[in-house]
Amino acid sequence: MQRYFVSTENWKDDAVTITGDDAKHILKVMRMQVGDDFICCDNNGRTSLCEIIEVDGNEVQTKIVKDIETDAELPVSVTIAQGLPKGDKLEYIIQKGTELGAFSFFPFAADRSVVKWDDKKAVKKKERLEKIAKEAAEQSHRNRVPDILNPGSFSDLLKMAEQYKIKIVAFEEEAKQNEISHFASALRTAENGDSILCVIGPEGGISEKEAAFLNDHGFLLCGLGPRILRTETAPLYLLSAISYHFELKG
């Protein structure tokens, strides 16, 4: 069933009003009519089955048929700190990372980042990333849309790291030395409700200098198996492994 994230200001006790792009999608793409049902989420934990009762231009009025108890979120909050990659890789990481349960994304300028965040286009770029995350959250039946944090520097990353219990960094030099225990050890110490910060470098990986700083700030330098992963593959590997550890292995 189609799912939409709707701002809390559009919710009442027994009704939800859909406007903007979502209303256009309901009416023009899905061609729904009065009496049709879909699911609404308020991004704060409430999920409801809603029925269309009125269409007024590009505004859809619904009544809440029933609230739905569902939880599709990881039991730990995982933030992906991604060194700015080239091309549209960041969009891919956010789309697939959202499907895999990431709580938030923090793009940062790493030593080996070739591209720079264009401040003139920052607002539109962030809006596009947020739209990608929203659509991916709807598609994967998430209960919330991941936060897209404002891009920052490596220094911003170090400051942000202070609020996280578990901090790991994918470091290919560790992988080359067949380091296989740090990531697994970190997950074994984690409990439901913990916050995990995962740092991934851009193309070329995290530099030796950055790795040393991160290690000094309490990060575990982790190899992700014997193969060297692309920058857009590493965060998906991490999220998949975290999902398996907490949700599937029993």
C-alpha angles and dihedrals in degrees: 000000000000115000131201134186108224126189113255091239088068092057128092127177093274105010144057126201118210119203140160123021093349092056090049090050091051094049105030104030104027092030092215121175140194108304096031120123135220138157126260127197124193094204089240099083103282117119121178140178107234133193124207110242101166141012118204112179106297094346123097120202117201139178121221109246095185142331116252124219107218137141119191096159127113112255089236128053109241121192117194111212102196125192105229107269130199127267120352095330093113090058090051092048092051093046096049094034089056090052089052094052109263114169096207144347128226116189112200138181107250128190091258098041107125096189125063127213106253106225091199090060097033098108095049092042093053091046090054092050091049090051090051090050092048094050092046091049090051092047093049094043095242121171093223141023114243117248116251103211122208111269114257147171131275088261089055088053092054091050092047091050092068091078096056126090097204122035125182135170127201103231117179094202087066090050091052089055090051094247104171107154109067098072093045091046091051092053092049090058093049123098133194110286095027122133119235126193116201118191121201124181126225123250105321092030132240114332122241089248093053091046090054092050092048092049090051088053095056102270122143112228104224136192114212099213130296096302126081109237129210117249091253092048100049098068091048091050090051094049092046092051091048091050091050092048096050104027112026116025094070 
